[in-house]
Amino acid sequence: MTLKTLDASFVEGIKTGVFLLALAPLIKLGIGFYIDALGANPIEKITRTTGYWTLTFLLITLSITPVRRLLGWNWLIRLRRMLGLFAFFYGSLHFLTYLVLDQFFDWPAIVKDIVKRPYITVGFPSFILMIPLAITSTDRMISRLGGKRWRWLHRLVYLSAVGGVVHYWWLVKKDITNPATFALLLGILLGIRLIYRARGLIKVRLGPKTVSS
């Protein structure tokens, strides 16, 4: 058995391990909250941490297809849905922390924030774009939409990821190391996808015989 040909039980074991690791940031936050170790501003700590992991899981999800193509690890595709849902999960916690703990459901203040602060103006729609992706992540919804329409819909993840990186960059005032790293990784992932897309179009236009000759 190699990394290219893992059996189903081994992949299920990997999925379980990844699931537990994906919960680690939440568990760490919960312990920190319980022992009062989140610093002078725990709400800001929770907001920043959940936002960071939202972007992290978005980029990990986007990396599945390029890594699968480059290394031939087709079993990775079985992790993509779970990782995408974790991105939505942490994004929801990020939004709810702002909505409930920070703003206390003060809707006029929230609307004012969305209009006034550019990073929220970008961040809010970036989260909203993740909702239809989570709703349509089941096999039943894929069947109802049809593969082609489902794939077109799930390209919204690119806009969500770009908006999330911009949101993070505009939020940070001094040290932009983390948002710059996210931007670089996202650029590489999108660049790889564009290369594969261009190669596919060339093959379609020239035909398999021309390309292989």
C-alpha positions as CSV (number, residue, x, y, z in Angstrom):
1,M,0.0,0.0,0.0
2,T,1.3,3.4,-1.0
3,L,0.1,7.0,-0.5
4,K,-1.4,6.8,-4.0
5,T,-3.4,3.6,-3.2
6,L,-4.6,3.7,0.4
7,D,-7.4,1.3,1.3
8,A,-10.8,2.6,2.4
9,S,-10.3,1.7,6.1
10,F,-7.0,3.6,6.2
11,V,-8.6,6.7,4.6
12,E,-11.4,6.6,7.2
13,G,-8.7,6.5,9.9
14,I,-7.1,9.6,8.3
15,K,-10.5,11.3,8.2
16,T,-11.0,10.7,11.9
17,G,-7.6,12.0,12.7
18,V,-8.1,15.2,10.6
19,F,-11.5,15.7,12.2
20,L,-10.0,15.6,15.7
21,L,-7.2,17.9,14.7
22,A,-9.7,20.4,13.1
23,L,-11.5,20.6,16.5
24,A,-8.2,21.4,18.3
25,P,-8.5,25.2,17.9
26,L,-12.0,25.2,19.3
27,I,-11.0,23.0,22.2
28,K,-8.0,25.3,22.9
29,L,-10.3,28.3,22.9
30,G,-12.8,26.6,25.2
31,I,-10.1,25.7,27.7
32,G,-8.6,29.2,27.5
33,F,-12.1,30.7,28.2
34,Y,-12.7,28.3,31.1
35,I,-9.4,29.1,32.8
36,D,-9.6,32.8,31.9
37,A,-6.4,32.6,29.7
38,L,-7.6,34.5,26.6
39,G,-6.0,37.8,27.6
40,A,-7.4,41.2,28.4
41,N,-9.9,41.1,25.5
42,P,-11.2,37.6,25.2
43,I,-13.9,38.6,22.6
44,E,-11.2,39.9,20.3
45,K,-9.1,36.8,20.9
46,I,-12.0,34.5,19.9
47,T,-12.8,36.7,16.9
48,R,-9.3,36.7,15.6
49,T,-8.7,33.0,16.2
50,T,-11.9,31.8,14.5
51,G,-11.2,34.1,11.6
52,Y,-7.7,32.8,11.3
53,W,-8.9,29.2,11.2
54,T,-11.7,30.0,8.8
55,L,-9.1,31.2,6.3
56,T,-6.8,28.3,7.1
57,F,-9.4,25.7,6.4
58,L,-10.5,27.5,3.2
59,L,-7.0,27.4,1.8
60,I,-6.5,23.8,2.9
61,T,-9.8,22.9,1.1
62,L,-8.6,24.7,-2.0
63,S,-5.3,22.9,-1.9
64,I,-6.9,19.4,-2.1
65,T,-7.4,19.4,-5.9
66,P,-3.9,20.8,-6.8
67,V,-2.1,18.4,-4.4
68,R,-4.2,15.5,-5.7
69,R,-3.3,16.2,-9.3
70,L,0.4,16.9,-8.6
71,L,1.0,13.8,-6.4
72,G,-1.7,11.5,-7.6
73,W,-3.3,11.1,-4.1
74,N,-6.9,10.7,-5.3
75,W,-8.0,9.7,-1.8
76,L,-7.5,13.3,-0.7
77,I,-10.8,14.2,-2.4
78,R,-12.6,12.3,0.4
79,L,-11.4,14.9,2.9
80,R,-12.4,18.0,0.9
81,R,-16.1,18.2,2.0
82,M,-15.2,17.8,5.6
83,L,-12.5,20.5,5.5
84,G,-14.8,22.8,3.6
85,L,-17.5,22.4,6.3
86,F,-14.9,23.1,9.0
87,A,-14.1,26.4,7.2
88,F,-17.8,27.2,7.3
89,F,-18.0,26.1,10.9
90,Y,-15.2,28.4,12.0
91,G,-16.5,31.2,9.8
92,S,-19.9,30.9,11.5
93,L,-18.2,31.1,14.9
94,H,-16.3,34.1,13.7
95,F,-19.5,35.8,12.6
96,L,-21.5,34.8,15.7
97,T,-18.8,36.1,18.0
98,Y,-19.1,39.5,16.3
99,L,-22.9,39.4,16.2
100,V,-23.6,38.1,19.7
101,L,-20.6,38.9,21.9
102,D,-19.3,42.0,20.3
103,Q,-22.5,43.8,19.0
104,F,-25.2,42.1,21.2
105,F,-27.6,41.9,18.2
106,D,-27.5,45.7,17.8
107,W,-28.6,45.6,14.1
108,P,-28.3,49.4,13.4
109,A,-24.8,49.3,14.7
110,I,-24.0,46.2,12.7
111,V,-25.3,47.8,9.5
112,K,-23.3,51.0,10.3
113,D,-20.2,48.8,10.8
114,I,-20.7,47.0,7.5
115,V,-21.0,50.3,5.6
116,K,-18.3,52.3,7.6
117,R,-15.5,49.8,8.0
118,P,-14.0,48.4,4.8
119,Y,-12.7,45.1,6.3
120,I,-16.3,44.3,7.5
121,T,-17.7,45.5,4.2
122,V,-15.6,42.8,2.5
123,G,-15.7,40.2,5.2
124,F,-19.5,40.0,5.6
125,P,-20.3,39.0,2.0
126,S,-17.3,36.7,2.0
127,F,-19.0,34.8,4.8
128,I,-22.5,34.9,3.2
129,L,-21.0,33.3,0.1
130,M,-20.0,30.3,2.2
131,I,-23.6,29.6,3.2
132,P,-24.9,28.1,-0.1
133,L,-21.7,26.1,-0.4
134,A,-22.3,24.5,3.0
135,I,-26.0,23.9,2.2
136,T,-25.2,22.2,-1.1
137,S,-22.4,20.1,0.2
138,T,-24.4,16.9,0.6
139,D,-24.7,14.1,-2.0
140,R,-28.4,14.7,-2.2
141,M,-27.9,18.4,-3.2
142,I,-25.2,17.5,-5.7
143,S,-27.7,15.1,-7.3
144,R,-30.5,17.7,-7.3
145,L,-28.4,20.4,-8.8
146,G,-26.5,18.2,-11.3
147,G,-22.8,18.0,-11.4
148,K,-22.2,20.9,-13.8
149,R,-24.4,23.4,-11.9
150,W,-23.0,22.3,-8.6
151,R,-19.4,22.9,-9.8
152,W,-20.3,26.3,-11.0
153,L,-21.9,27.2,-7.7
154,H,-19.0,26.0,-5.7
155,R,-16.6,28.3,-7.6
156,L,-18.0,30.9,-5.2
157,V,-15.3,29.5,-2.8
158,Y,-12.7,31.4,-4.7
159,L,-14.5,34.7,-4.2
160,S,-15.0,33.9,-0.5
161,A,-11.3,33.1,-0.1
162,V,-10.2,36.2,-1.8
163,G,-12.6,38.3,0.2
164,G,-11.4,36.6,3.4
165,V,-7.8,37.4,2.7
166,V,-8.7,41.1,1.9
167,H,-10.8,41.2,5.1
168,Y,-7.9,40.0,7.1
169,W,-5.3,42.3,5.4
170,W,-7.5,45.4,6.0
171,L,-8.2,44.4,9.6
172,V,-4.5,44.1,10.6
173,K,-3.0,47.5,11.2
174,K,0.7,46.9,11.7
175,D,2.1,43.4,11.2
176,I,0.8,42.0,7.9
177,T,2.9,38.9,7.9
178,N,-0.1,36.5,8.4
179,P,-2.4,38.1,5.8
180,A,0.5,38.4,3.3
181,T,1.2,34.7,3.8
182,F,-2.4,33.8,3.2
183,A,-2.4,36.0,0.1
184,L,0.7,34.4,-1.3
185,L,-0.6,30.8,-0.7
186,L,-4.0,31.7,-2.2
187,G,-2.2,33.2,-5.3
188,I,-0.2,30.0,-5.7
189,L,-3.2,27.8,-5.4
190,L,-5.2,29.9,-7.9
191,G,-2.2,30.0,-10.2
192,I,-1.9,26.2,-10.3
193,R,-5.7,26.0,-11.1
194,L,-5.3,28.4,-13.9
195,I,-2.4,26.4,-15.4
196,Y,-4.5,23.2,-15.3
197,R,-7.4,25.1,-16.7
198,A,-5.3,26.5,-19.6
199,R,-3.9,23.1,-20.4
200,G,-7.4,21.6,-20.5
201,L,-8.5,24.3,-22.9
202,I,-5.5,23.7,-25.1
203,K,-6.2,19.9,-25.2
204,V,-9.8,20.6,-26.2
205,R,-8.9,23.0,-29.0
206,L,-6.0,21.0,-30.4
207,G,-7.4,17.6,-29.8
208,P,-5.7,14.6,-28.1
209,K,-3.8,13.5,-31.2
210,T,-2.2,16.9,-31.8
211,V,-1.2,17.3,-28.1
212,S,0.3,13.8,-27.8
213,S,2.3,14.1,-31.1
